[in-house]
Amino acid sequence: MAQALLSIQILPKVNPGEDVIPYVDRAIEIIKESGVAYRVGPLETTMEGDLDQLIDIVKKMNDAMFERGSPSVMSQIKLVVDSKQNASIARQLQKYPDGQ
């Protein structure tokens, strides 16, 4: 399959007064456990890898939100797929080496 970049913002529904951060922390933990390259940003996390693998990670992230007790989850996804295997976080950011 093609190399891809997938950015995700996961928004689990939580009970009134419940903190969403533990849910987001668990979602990022799933990405880390997967072994794919990733970069956490203030509003979304970007992953790099095989498209099928990245979609499977998104499924696991959503399942984990339900396991924690969220009745529904909205996942906003941005996706870049490159059949020439050129999609990479480093390539996208090479123009901005210091993050500015």
Steps between C-alpha positions, in 0.01 A plus 500: 500500500599862460687707755271746677480782749191501717418778744231434756317704758298261715207649689334251735176598667546502878268542795437855627793609714719210382845586364561399137881502538530138629312389189733694271803371691379143438453571130857632472626199697343272238687687226826471695447125559447447126858593418415740216671837474278770646498861613265639764374851435279728706183414305576169327754221472659401169607144425715367216483151356314248291144618439338175615704504821404862572130425448531205739655732760205740463262208558691400816493859623123519458450161666708618796274801545198270526687274743562804723127574503447754224158446338612660171816620331565747222833457320603775263756368253725653236666256264779517242577185301803474273544198273867590448568451874595866544250601769691581817478734795863604448440586134194708586693691767843532333430863418438572870791337688447694822119464499440868426 
